[in-house]
Amino acid sequence: MNLLSFKKMLKEQSPEYLAELQAKTGLTKPELAERLMMSLKSWDNLISKNCSQKLPGVKFELLLLLAGKHPEYILTKR
């Protein structure tokens, strides 16, 4: 993934897409919020229909990894 395509993915994230990624992780909202080092309220705000905020780049990339949707990398357990 080049930097331009990642920036495009980052820019185009929507609340619906973030909620879809969360579902793919298999984690509950509180578990994912903790993993992303944010409050549950912040996560709920990001996935609400009226939110225009974006998940910061590093956290978005981690979410893609956790959901198995990262275009270049996969996570494996030790």
KOLPAZA-505675 format. One line per field, with one value per residue (C-alpha): residue in one letter; y, z, x. Coordinates in steps of 0.2 Angstrom, whole numbers, plus 5000, padded with zeros to 4 digits. Each point is the difference from the previous one (the first is absolute). Layout:
BEGIN
rest <- A  ...;
y <- Y  ...;
z <- Z  ...;
x <- X  ...;
This chain:
BEGIN
rest <- M  N  L  L  S  F  K  K  M  L  K  E  Q  S  P  E  Y  L  A  E  L  Q  A  K  T  G  L  T  K  P  E  L  A  E  R  L  M  M  S  L  K  S  W  D  N  L  I  S  K  N  C  S  Q  K  L  P  G  V  K  F  E  L  L  L  L  L  A  G  K  H  P  E  Y  I  L  T  K  R;
y <- 5000  5016  5016  5008  4985  4999  5019  4997  4986  5010  5015  4989  4992  5001  4996  4985  4994  5001  4991  4986  4999  4998  4986  4991  5001  4990  5012  5009  5019  5001  4987  5009  5017  4994  4992  5017  5009  5011  5001  4991  5017  5005  4984  5002  5017  4995  4987  5011  5005  5019  4999  5009  4996  4987  4986  5006  4991  4988  4995  4998  4989  4989  4998  4994  4987  4995  4998  4990  5014  5008  5000  4995  4991  4987  4997  4984  4993  4996;
z <- 5000  4995  5011  4988  5000  5019  5001  4988  5011  5016  4992  4994  5016  5006  5016  4991  4994  5017  5008  4986  5005  5018  4996  4990  5015  5011  5014  5010  5000  5017  4995  4984  5008  5013  4986  4991  5016  4999  5011  4996  4998  4987  4990  5001  4993  4986  4994  5002  4984  5003  5004  4987  5011  4993  5010  5001  4987  5012  5008  4984  4993  5016  4998  4982  5007  5014  4987  4988  4987  4999  4981  5004  5017  5011  5018  5007  5018  5009;
x <- 5000  5007  4998  4988  4988  5001  4996  4985  4994  5002  4991  4985  4997  4982  4991  4991  5017  5008  4985  5002  5018  4996  4988  5014  5012  4988  5003  4987  4999  5009  5013  5004  5000  5013  5010  5000  5004  4985  4985  4984  4991  5013  4998  4981  5001  5011  4987  4985  4991  5003  5019  5012  5015  5013  5009  5019  5011  5009  4984  4991  5015  4999  4981  5003  5013  4988  4986  5010  4998  5017  5006  5018  5001  4992  5001  5005  5000  5016;
